[in-house]
Amino acid sequence: MVLFSDRVRKSLEGMVVHRAECRPVVTDSYMKLKKLQIKESVKPQRLSQQLERAVTTIFKPVANHDFNVEYEKKKKTEGKMVRAERQLVLDMLFSAFEKHQYYNIKALVDITKQPVTYLKEIMREIGTYNSKGAHKSTWELKPEYRHYQSENKD
């Protein structure tokens, strides 16, 4: 058995061989110790204090934060996505699928610069959505639309 002593707390380390229930001898020193423990437990953990004047150097309210302003500027410069002609979007999609077999919807939006709903509408007709497996959450072309470059080379 080993006894660790610190100035504030003492700890005991060892292995239990026999179990025993112990009760302290009720003496004046024990009662003083218990009173002190009760007083310590009743003390509030945090105290609030009233300041004479408000602290105005740290947080000042702003109408719009910097990251929101940046986002709004970016949104304005890009403008609202406008639906392009269907055949043009199909051409962009087919050329993209010649490079890779699987794309997630976010990548397709970046490539075509089209709204998500419009793109999904087109992809439902020409592609299949993989919801399971290694290519989860990606789109691929239906077999009848798969005309990759390697097959076209003669």
C-alpha positions in Angstrom: 0.0 0.0 0.0 1.2 3.5 -0.8 0.3 6.8 0.8 0.5 10.0 -1.3 0.5 13.2 0.6 0.0 16.6 -0.7 -0.3 19.8 1.3 -4.0 20.1 0.6 -5.1 16.5 0.1 -4.0 13.1 1.0 -4.7 10.0 -1.1 -4.3 6.3 -0.5 -3.5 3.7 -3.1 -3.6 0.0 -2.7 -5.3 -3.2 -3.4 -8.5 -4.4 -1.6 -8.1 -7.7 0.1 -10.8 -7.5 2.8 -13.8 -5.3 2.8 -14.7 -3.4 6.0 -17.1 -0.7 7.0 -15.5 2.1 9.1 -17.1 4.8 11.1 -15.2 7.7 12.5 -15.0 8.3 16.3 -17.2 11.3 17.0 -14.9 13.8 18.7 -14.7 17.5 18.8 -12.1 17.6 16.0 -14.2 15.4 13.8 -17.3 17.7 14.4 -15.2 20.8 13.5 -14.1 19.1 10.3 -17.7 18.3 9.3 -18.8 21.8 10.1 -16.0 23.2 7.9 -17.0 20.8 5.1 -20.6 21.9 5.3 -19.7 25.6 5.3 -17.5 25.1 2.2 -20.3 23.2 0.4 -22.8 26.0 1.1 -20.6 28.7 -0.3 -21.7 29.8 -3.8 -19.4 28.6 -6.6 -19.6 31.9 -8.5 -20.1 35.4 -7.2 -21.5 38.3 -9.1 -20.4 41.8 -8.6 -21.8 45.1 -9.7 -19.5 47.3 -11.7 -19.4 51.0 -11.2 -19.3 51.7 -15.0 -20.0 49.5 -18.0 -17.2 47.9 -19.9 -17.4 49.3 -23.4 -14.1 48.3 -24.9 -14.8 44.7 -25.8 -18.1 44.0 -27.5 -19.9 46.7 -29.4 -23.1 45.9 -31.2 -22.9 46.0 -35.0 -25.6 46.0 -37.6 -23.9 43.3 -39.7 -20.7 41.2 -39.0 -17.8 41.1 -41.4 -18.4 37.5 -42.5 -22.0 38.3 -43.3 -21.0 41.4 -45.3 -18.5 39.3 -47.3 -21.1 36.6 -48.0 -23.6 39.2 -49.2 -21.0 40.9 -51.5 -20.1 37.5 -53.0 -23.7 36.7 -53.5 -24.4 40.0 -55.3 -21.4 39.6 -57.6 -22.3 36.1 -58.6 -25.9 37.1 -59.1 -28.9 34.8 -59.0 -28.5 31.6 -60.8 -30.5 31.6 -64.0 -31.7 28.5 -65.8 -29.8 28.0 -69.0 -31.2 26.3 -72.1 -31.8 22.6 -71.4 -29.6 21.4 -74.3 -26.7 23.6 -73.1 -26.9 22.1 -69.6 -27.1 18.6 -71.0 -23.9 19.2 -73.0 -22.1 20.5 -70.0 -23.2 17.5 -67.9 -22.2 15.0 -70.6 -18.8 16.6 -71.0 -18.3 16.5 -67.2 -19.3 12.8 -67.0 -16.7 12.0 -69.7 -14.0 13.1 -67.2 -15.4 11.3 -64.2 -18.1 8.7 -63.7 -19.5 9.9 -60.3 -20.3 13.5 -59.2 -22.1 14.8 -56.2 -24.7 17.5 -56.7 -22.5 20.3 -55.3 -19.8 19.6 -57.9 -22.4 19.5 -60.7 -23.7 22.9 -59.5 -20.2 24.3 -59.6 -19.6 22.9 -63.1 -22.9 24.0 -64.7 -23.7 27.1 -62.6 -27.3 26.1 -62.5 -29.9 26.0 -59.7 -30.0 22.8 -57.7 -33.6 22.0 -58.4 -33.2 22.5 -62.1 -30.1 20.3 -62.1 -31.8 17.5 -60.1 -34.7 17.6 -62.5 -32.4 17.0 -65.4 -30.3 14.4 -63.5 -33.4 12.4 -62.7 -33.9 11.9 -66.4 -30.4 11.1 -67.5 -28.8 9.7 -64.3 -29.2 7.6 -61.3 -28.6 8.6 -57.7 -26.4 6.3 -55.6 -27.7 6.2 -52.1 -25.7 3.2 -50.9 -22.3 1.7 -51.4 -18.9 3.2 -52.1 -20.3 6.1 -54.2 -22.9 7.1 -51.7 -24.6 10.5 -52.4 -23.4 10.8 -56.0 -24.9 10.8 -59.4 -23.9 8.7 -62.4 -25.3 8.5 -66.0 -27.8 5.9 -66.9 -26.3 3.1 -69.0 -28.1 4.3 -72.2 -26.3 7.8 -71.8 -22.8 6.4 -71.1 -20.8 7.3 -74.1 -17.3 7.9 -72.7 -14.3 9.1 -74.8 -12.5 5.8 -74.7 -15.4 4.2 -76.6 -15.6 7.0 -79.2 -11.9 6.7 -80.2 -11.6 4.6 -83.4 
